[in-house]
Amino acid sequence: MFGIASNLVRGYHRSAARQFRAFRREAARVRGTSEFEDDAVTRLAAGSQRPRISYALSQLRTEEAEVVLLFALAELSYQDIAAAVGIPEGTVRSRLSRARNKLRNLIDINDESNADDE
């Protein structure tokens, strides 16, 4: 049941985020293109990192990856994640902290191996 709730919350926040981005793009278009161009550059840079981030996320335990995705993609608060997953807020914080450290290490290791390849 918590999985269903988690998916519903994730879908709602994804939809709200899409709507917010659409409003922001339209506002940037009306005001000028500088903000839109900055956003486009940021998206392109982030897109180039997608394979590395996907790999790093796949190396996390399921519970850690779920908390990271609810926090980063769905932009849920610690309280909302705790309610969606059915765990205490302190557990959300510790899982998120542990996952961030693992991701940081995995991405650093990947950076070093890419530098060796060049």
N, CA and C atoms as an extended XYZ file, in Angstrom:
354
Properties=species:S:1:pos:R:3:atomname:S:1:resname:S:1:resid:I:1 pbc="F F F"
N         0.814       -1.184        0.000 N   MET     1
C         0.000        0.000        0.000 CA  MET     1
C         0.870        1.266        0.000 C   MET     1
N         1.991        1.197        0.739 N   PHE     2
C         2.871        2.362        0.755 CA  PHE     2
C         3.515        2.590       -0.605 C   PHE     2
N         3.763        1.519       -1.320 N   GLY     3
C         4.307        1.657       -2.667 CA  GLY     3
C         3.353        2.389       -3.579 C   GLY     3
N         2.066        2.070       -3.471 N   ILE     4
C         1.052        2.762       -4.266 CA  ILE     4
C         1.004        4.228       -3.886 C   ILE     4
N         1.009        4.491       -2.571 N   ALA     5
C         0.993        5.886       -2.109 CA  ALA     5
C         2.230        6.629       -2.591 C   ALA     5
N         3.366        5.967       -2.521 N   SER     6
C         4.607        6.576       -2.972 CA  SER     6
C         4.543        6.916       -4.458 C   SER     6
N         4.003        5.997       -5.261 N   ASN     7
C         3.874        6.252       -6.699 CA  ASN     7
C         2.903        7.388       -6.983 C   ASN     7
N         1.802        7.437       -6.245 N   LEU     8
C         0.837        8.520       -6.444 CA  LEU     8
C         1.442        9.873       -6.090 C   LEU     8
N         2.145        9.922       -4.979 N   VAL     9
C         2.778       11.179       -4.566 CA  VAL     9
C         3.838       11.584       -5.575 C   VAL     9
N         4.630       10.612       -6.018 N   ARG    10
C         5.674       10.885       -7.003 CA  ARG    10
C         5.058       11.432       -8.294 C   ARG    10
N         3.956       10.814       -8.741 N   GLY    11
C         3.282       11.276       -9.953 CA  GLY    11
C         2.722       12.679       -9.804 C   GLY    11
N         2.137       12.962       -8.641 N   TYR    12
C         1.587       14.292       -8.395 CA  TYR    12
C         2.686       15.349       -8.439 C   TYR    12
N         3.783       15.077       -7.748 N   HIS    13
C         4.868       16.060       -7.704 CA  HIS    13
C         5.551       16.210       -9.063 C   HIS    13
N         5.641       15.136       -9.806 N   ARG    14
C         6.208       15.217      -11.149 CA  ARG    14
C         5.339       16.105      -12.031 C   ARG    14
N         4.018       15.917      -11.928 N   SER    15
C         3.086       16.712      -12.715 CA  SER    15
C         3.159       18.188      -12.317 C   SER    15
N         3.204       18.436      -11.002 N   ALA    16
C         3.303       19.816      -10.524 CA  ALA    16
C         4.616       20.449      -10.970 C   ALA    16
N         5.695       19.664      -10.947 N   ALA    17
C         6.991       20.187      -11.376 CA  ALA    17
C         6.978       20.530      -12.859 C   ALA    17
N         6.341       19.670      -13.675 N   ARG    18
C         6.226       19.956      -15.115 CA  ARG    18
C         5.463       21.257      -15.343 C   ARG    18
N         4.374       21.420      -14.618 N   GLN    19
C         3.567       22.622      -14.769 CA  GLN    19
C         4.365       23.859      -14.353 C   GLN    19
N         5.098       23.757      -13.248 N   PHE    20
C         5.912       24.871      -12.791 CA  PHE    20
C         6.980       25.222      -13.823 C   PHE    20
N         7.638       24.202      -14.398 N   ARG    21
C         8.654       24.476      -15.420 CA  ARG    21
C         8.043       25.133      -16.650 C   ARG    21
N         6.834       24.716      -17.021 N   ALA    22
C         6.166       25.327      -18.173 CA  ALA    22
C         5.869       26.800      -17.901 C   ALA    22
N         5.398       27.098      -16.696 N   PHE    23
C         5.136       28.496      -16.336 CA  PHE    23
C         6.431       29.302      -16.343 C   PHE    23
N         7.494       28.692      -15.814 N   ARG    24
C         8.775       29.393      -15.757 CA  ARG    24
C         9.315       29.645      -17.161 C   ARG    24
N         9.179       28.653      -18.053 N   ARG    25
C         9.637       28.851      -19.439 CA  ARG    25
C         8.864       29.974      -20.113 C   ARG    25
N         7.555       29.982      -19.904 N   GLU    26
C         6.737       31.016      -20.519 CA  GLU    26
C         7.094       32.391      -19.969 C   GLU    26
N         7.317       32.474      -18.670 N   ALA    27
C         7.710       33.755      -18.069 CA  ALA    27
C         9.054       34.211      -18.615 C   ALA    27
N         9.983       33.279      -18.796 N   ALA    28
C        11.293       33.631      -19.351 CA  ALA    28
C        11.155       34.100      -20.788 C   ALA    28
N        10.271       33.471      -21.540 N   ARG    29
C        10.066       33.870      -22.927 CA  ARG    29
C         9.529       35.288      -22.996 C   ARG    29
N         8.620       35.605      -22.089 N   VAL    30
C         8.030       36.943      -22.078 CA  VAL    30
C         9.065       37.985      -21.652 C   VAL    30
N         9.871       37.673      -20.631 N   ARG    31
C        10.866       38.613      -20.112 CA  ARG    31
C        12.090       38.717      -21.001 C   ARG    31
N        12.423       37.678      -21.686 N   GLY    32
C        13.648       37.628      -22.484 CA  GLY    32
C        14.179       36.215      -22.461 C   GLY    32
N        15.268       35.997      -23.138 N   THR    33
C        15.731       34.630      -23.291 CA  THR    33
C        16.849       34.240      -22.337 C   THR    33
N        17.402       35.158      -21.560 N   SER    34
C        18.585       34.809      -20.769 CA  SER    34
C        18.309       33.699      -19.766 C   SER    34
N        17.204       33.757      -19.051 N   GLU    35
C        16.904       32.718      -18.062 CA  GLU    35
C        16.662       31.377      -18.759 C   GLU    35
N        15.974       31.409      -19.884 N   PHE    36
C        15.721       30.171      -20.631 CA  PHE    36
C        17.029       29.568      -21.125 C   PHE    36
N        17.933       30.405      -21.614 N   GLU    37
C        19.221       29.910      -22.093 CA  GLU    37
C        20.029       29.301      -20.962 C   GLU    37
N        20.019       29.950      -19.799 N   ASP    38
C        20.718       29.392      -18.642 CA  ASP    38
C        20.145       28.030      -18.274 C   ASP    38
N        18.827       27.924      -18.299 N   ASP    39
C        18.160       26.661      -17.980 CA  ASP    39
C        18.535       25.592      -19.001 C   ASP    39
N        18.597       25.962      -20.267 N   ALA    40
C        18.951       25.001      -21.319 CA  ALA    40
C        20.381       24.508      -21.139 C   ALA    40
N        21.303       25.402      -20.819 N   VAL    41
C        22.695       25.010      -20.596 CA  VAL    41
C        22.794       24.068      -19.405 C   VAL    41
N        22.066       24.377      -18.345 N   THR    42
C        22.065       23.521      -17.151 CA  THR    42
C        21.527       22.138      -17.484 C   THR    42
N        20.450       22.088      -18.259 N   ARG    43
C        19.860       20.791      -18.632 CA  ARG    43
C        20.809       19.971      -19.500 C   ARG    43
N        21.496       20.626      -20.429 N   LEU    44
C        22.444       19.901      -21.277 CA  LEU    44
C        23.593       19.329      -20.455 C   LEU    44
N        24.096       20.128      -19.525 N   ALA    45
C        25.186       19.650      -18.673 CA  ALA    45
C        24.716       18.476      -17.810 C   ALA    45
N        23.517       18.589      -17.258 N   ALA    46
C        22.980       17.503      -16.436 CA  ALA    46
C        22.723       16.260      -17.273 C   ALA    46
N        22.264       16.446      -18.495 N   GLY    47
C        21.989       15.314      -19.373 CA  GLY    47
C        23.228       14.500      -19.684 C   GLY    47
N        24.362       15.161      -19.779 N   SER    48
C        25.601       14.441      -20.065 CA  SER    48
C        26.036       13.576      -18.888 C   SER    48
N        25.542       13.879      -17.695 N   GLN    49
C        25.892       13.125      -16.495 CA  GLN    49
C        24.928       11.975      -16.223 C   GLN    49
N        23.843       11.897      -16.973 N   ARG    50
C        22.785       10.910      -16.710 CA  ARG    50
C        23.288        9.471      -16.627 C   ARG    50
N        24.131        8.993      -17.551 N   PRO    51
C        24.584        7.594      -17.442 CA  PRO    51
C        25.352        7.321      -16.143 C   PRO    51
N        26.217        8.246      -15.746 N   ARG    52
C        26.983        8.067      -14.509 CA  ARG    52
C        26.069        8.065      -13.299 C   ARG    52
N        25.097        8.957      -13.286 N   ILE    53
C        24.170        9.034      -12.157 CA  ILE    53
C        23.293        7.789      -12.112 C   ILE    53
N        22.825        7.337      -13.261 N   SER    54
C        22.002        6.124      -13.318 CA  SER    54
C        22.778        4.919      -12.801 C   SER    54
N        24.023        4.806      -13.215 N   TYR    55
C        24.844        3.692      -12.741 CA  TYR    55
C        25.009        3.774      -11.219 C   TYR    55
N        25.337        4.959      -10.719 N   ALA    56
C        25.547        5.118       -9.277 CA  ALA    56
C        24.267        4.782       -8.505 C   ALA    56
N        23.116        5.233       -9.002 N   LEU    57
C        21.848        4.916       -8.336 CA  LEU    57
C        21.572        3.417       -8.340 C   LEU    57
N        21.965        2.741       -9.407 N   SER    58
C        21.723        1.296       -9.484 CA  SER    58
C        22.564        0.520       -8.476 C   SER    58
N        23.610        1.127       -7.957 N   GLN    59
C        24.474        0.468       -6.976 CA  GLN    59
C        23.970        0.630       -5.543 C   GLN    59
N        22.956        1.484       -5.341 N   LEU    60
C        22.400        1.686       -4.001 CA  LEU    60
C        21.431        0.568       -3.644 C   LEU    60
N        21.245        0.357       -2.354 N   ARG    61
C        20.184       -0.549       -1.909 CA  ARG    61
C        18.853        0.059       -2.319 C   ARG    61
N        17.852       -0.759       -2.520 N   THR    62
C        16.539       -0.303       -2.973 CA  THR    62
C        15.976        0.771       -2.049 C   THR    62
N        16.097        0.555       -0.738 N   GLU    63
C        15.559        1.509        0.231 CA  GLU    63
C        16.238        2.875        0.125 C   GLU    63
N        17.543        2.868       -0.133 N   GLU    64
C        18.282        4.125       -0.265 CA  GLU    64
C        17.911        4.831       -1.559 C   GLU    64
N        17.834        4.072       -2.645 N   ALA    65
C        17.495        4.671       -3.936 CA  ALA    65
C        16.102        5.275       -3.903 C   ALA    65
N        15.166        4.602       -3.244 N   GLU    66
C        13.802        5.113       -3.159 CA  GLU    66
C        13.766        6.467       -2.453 C   GLU    66
N        14.494        6.583       -1.347 N   VAL    67
C        14.524        7.840       -0.599 CA  VAL    67
C        15.172        8.937       -1.430 C   VAL    67
N        16.256        8.611       -2.122 N   VAL    68
C        16.938        9.609       -2.966 CA  VAL    68
C        16.003       10.106       -4.061 C   VAL    68
N        15.320        9.178       -4.729 N   LEU    69
C        14.440        9.562       -5.833 CA  LEU    69
C        13.245       10.375       -5.348 C   LEU    69
N        12.676        9.999       -4.209 N   LEU    70
C        11.556       10.780       -3.678 CA  LEU    70
C        12.013       12.176       -3.276 C   LEU    70
N        13.234       12.279       -2.779 N   PHE    71
C        13.743       13.591       -2.362 CA  PHE    71
C        14.151       14.439       -3.566 C   PHE    71
N        14.906       13.851       -4.486 N   ALA    72
C        15.473       14.627       -5.592 CA  ALA    72
C        14.501       14.836       -6.745 C   ALA    72
N        13.786       13.794       -7.136 N   LEU    73
C        12.896       13.922       -8.288 CA  LEU    73
C        11.505       14.416       -7.907 C   LEU    73
N        10.945       13.823       -6.870 N   ALA    74
C         9.598       14.214       -6.467 CA  ALA    74
C         9.618       15.451       -5.583 C   ALA    74
N        10.817       15.828       -5.111 N   GLU    75
C        10.997       17.006       -4.266 CA  GLU    75
C        10.116       16.964       -3.019 C   GLU    75
N        10.028       15.772       -2.413 N   LEU    76
C         9.259       15.622       -1.185 CA  LEU    76
C        10.106       16.026        0.011 C   LEU    76
N         9.445       16.471        1.065 N   SER    77
C        10.135       16.793        2.309 CA  SER    77
C        10.428       15.495        3.050 C   SER    77
N        11.261       15.579        4.090 N   TYR    78
C        11.560       14.402        4.894 CA  TYR    78
C        10.279       13.808        5.481 C   TYR    78
N         9.399       14.683        5.946 N   GLN    79
C         8.134       14.216        6.533 CA  GLN    79
C         7.283       13.498        5.499 C   GLN    79
N         7.188       14.062        4.304 N   ASP    80
C         6.383       13.445        3.246 CA  ASP    80
C         6.954       12.088        2.831 C   ASP    80
N         8.278       11.998        2.750 N   ILE    81
C         8.907       10.726        2.394 CA  ILE    81
C         8.625        9.696        3.486 C   ILE    81
N         8.761       10.117        4.740 N   ALA    82
C         8.503        9.201        5.854 CA  ALA    82
C         7.079        8.666        5.790 C   ALA    82
N         6.126        9.539        5.494 N   ALA    83
C         4.726        9.118        5.408 CA  ALA    83
C         4.501        8.191        4.209 C   ALA    83
N         5.121        8.503        3.080 N   ALA    84
C         4.923        7.703        1.869 CA  ALA    84
C         5.536        6.311        1.998 C   ALA    84
N         6.694        6.233        2.630 N   VAL    85
C         7.409        4.961        2.719 CA  VAL    85
C         7.035        4.196        3.989 C   VAL    85
N         6.545        4.917        4.996 N   GLY    86
C         6.142        4.270        6.238 CA  GLY    86
C         7.283        4.015        7.200 C   GLY    86
N         8.231        4.959        7.255 N   ILE    87
C         9.359        4.854        8.173 CA  ILE    87
C         9.477        6.159        8.940 C   ILE    87
N        10.186        6.160       10.084 N   PRO    88
C        10.373        7.404       10.828 CA  PRO    88
C        11.194        8.428       10.041 C   PRO    88
N        10.966        9.693       10.348 N   GLU    89
C        11.688       10.766        9.656 CA  GLU    89
C        13.194       10.656        9.861 C   GLU    89
N        13.617       10.255       11.041 N   GLY    90
C        15.046       10.076       11.311 CA  GLY    90
C        15.667        9.024       10.408 C   GLY    90
N        14.917        7.969       10.106 N   THR    91
C        15.402        6.929        9.204 CA  THR    91
C        15.541        7.479        7.793 C   THR    91
N        14.604        8.333        7.393 N   VAL    92
C        14.698        8.975        6.068 CA  VAL    92
C        15.985        9.782        5.993 C   VAL    92
N        16.248       10.566        7.031 N   ARG    93
C        17.446       11.405        7.039 CA  ARG    93
C        18.721       10.570        6.986 C   ARG    93
N        18.768        9.485        7.767 N   SER    94
C        19.984        8.667        7.775 CA  SER    94
C        20.161        7.929        6.448 C   SER    94
N        19.070        7.415        5.863 N   ARG    95
C        19.183        6.738        4.565 CA  ARG    95
C        19.640        7.708        3.490 C   ARG    95
N        19.091        8.921        3.522 N   LEU    96
C        19.467        9.917        2.527 CA  LEU    96
C        20.934       10.309        2.676 C   LEU    96
N        21.373       10.485        3.898 N   SER    97
C        22.772       10.837        4.141 CA  SER    97
C        23.703        9.721        3.678 C   SER    97
N        23.371        8.487        4.032 N   ARG    98
C        24.180        7.337        3.637 CA  ARG    98
C        24.213        7.201        2.110 C   ARG    98
N        23.054        7.403        1.477 N   ALA    99
C        22.969        7.291        0.018 CA  ALA    99
C        23.779        8.393       -0.662 C   ALA    99
N        23.722        9.598       -0.139 N   ARG   100
C        24.503       10.693       -0.720 CA  ARG   100
C        25.989       10.383       -0.669 C   ARG   100
N        26.445        9.868        0.471 N   ASN   101
C        27.865        9.519        0.595 CA  ASN   101
C        28.254        8.432       -0.398 C   ASN   101
N        27.419        7.409       -0.530 N   LYS   102
C        27.704        6.341       -1.489 CA  LYS   102
C        27.729        6.887       -2.914 C   LYS   102
N        26.754        7.734       -3.250 N   LEU   103
C        26.710        8.308       -4.597 CA  LEU   103
C        27.955        9.144       -4.869 C   LEU   103
N        28.341        9.942       -3.896 N   ARG   104
C        29.522       10.784       -4.040 CA  ARG   104
C        30.756        9.913       -4.309 C   ARG   104
N        30.901        8.846       -3.526 N   ASN   105
C        32.050        7.950       -3.713 CA  ASN   105
C        31.998        7.242       -5.058 C   ASN   105
N        30.821        6.767       -5.442 N   LEU   106
C        30.693        6.069       -6.724 CA  LEU   106
C        30.997        6.991       -7.899 C   LEU   106
N        30.532        8.212       -7.823 N   ILE   107
C        30.782        9.157       -8.910 CA  ILE   107
C        32.252        9.556       -8.938 C   ILE   107
N        32.881        9.726       -7.761 N   ASP   108
C        34.309       10.033       -7.707 CA  ASP   108
C        35.135        8.896       -8.293 C   ASP   108
N        34.778        7.653       -7.957 N   ILE   109
C        35.494        6.493       -8.496 CA  ILE   109
C        35.342        6.460      -10.012 C   ILE   109
N        34.138        6.747      -10.493 N   ASN   110
C        33.886        6.758      -11.930 CA  ASN   110
C        34.696        7.863      -12.603 C   ASN   110
N        34.813        9.031      -11.947 N   ASP   111
C        35.620       10.120      -12.500 CA  ASP   111
C        37.083        9.700      -12.633 C   ASP   111
N        37.601        9.018      -11.599 N   GLU   112
C        38.995        8.592      -11.634 CA  GLU   112
C        39.236        7.568      -12.740 C   GLU   112
N        38.314        6.633      -12.915 N   SER   113
C        38.502        5.623      -13.967 CA  SER   113
C        38.390        6.245      -15.347 C   SER   113
N        37.530        7.261      -15.520 N   ASN   114
C        37.444        7.954      -16.799 CA  ASN   114
C        38.713        8.743      -17.087 C   ASN   114
N        39.318        9.324      -16.059 N   ALA   115
C        40.541       10.073      -16.245 CA  ALA   115
C        41.690        9.138      -16.633 C   ALA   115
N        41.675        7.930      -16.082 N   ASP   116
C        42.710        6.951      -16.435 CA  ASP   116
C        42.580        6.495      -17.874 C   ASP   116
N        41.344        6.442      -18.385 N   ASP   117
C        41.096        5.986      -19.753 CA  ASP   117
C        41.590        6.990      -20.782 C   ASP   117
N        41.678        8.237      -20.405 N   GLU   118
C        42.044        9.289      -21.374 CA  GLU   118
C        43.504        9.433      -21.555 C   GLU   118
